[in-house]
């Protein structure tokens, strides 16, 4: 991972952008009501373990109101230990674009050090690409520029307060997908 110079108070803000786990195919129900597949349920649990083991347990979570994102959050949260992050389920994240996501991120209290957004493609990868400083990890940057598969999370870091996050303002340090 690329190092980030902490702010004067030692704070580093970490944004974790997660694409929901594998969902059932579209068609049988409205898109917003598509549930996770069995393998998607397993993926979500592995994401929780990876976040916990990687020191990325969030203090705040922004989650799309779609069933598959809510299920992803619930299943991964079961693996975060005793953490009880503040959860906001948002209809705005369901059809969000990059600016919509950033608008929600910028409303986060500066005391929150790790923020998780559970959303959809292509917006999660596009947001990571938009925020990524050119000095970011090259492999991670290449991945978000083409999109990410289900249950993939991108980690961005900056010493700046959430309200100032914008284009090329954070280091993309890691893109992860737990093993199958």
Phi, psi and omega in degrees: 000148179280140180284148176240132178285120182291157176294172182305327181273007179084005185278135168235128177265132180242125176252125178248117180255115186244126169280136180307161178287174185299126182251166174298155179296151178290155173127312185287327180224168174305146183306318183296340182260005180294125179274170174288147171283170179301315179293331175292324177296320177293319178303314183300318178298319179293327176297317178302316178297315181297318179295315179299309183293335180270006181070030183245033177290122185283152171265337178220144180230131171250122187231132174301151181281354178300145182304316184295328178285320178296319177295320177302311180300310183300319182286323178285326180300330180296347182251010184265008180079219184274004182299139176229075183292155173291127183248130172237117175265125189233126173297329182298332181283343183296313181246029186291151167252183184302314182297324177297315179298313180298324177301319178288319178300316184294343178275357183284137178300136182300339179287342177287122182266326180233122182240130177250132173244123178253112186214211192233161171269149007272005189292322182296313179292320180296323178293316178299316180297318180297318183282338190289123173294146178302340178279005181295165175306123185299317180294319179295318180296317178300321180295311183290337179289338178254354181105162183235147177287173179302151177061027178256139180233143178248139181245122177241144183227143176202150175276350182286150176293154184307320186298343181255001183297135179199195185307129176057028185260003182220155175271126172277109187261340188195142168235123185232150174215116183302148180298152181291000000 
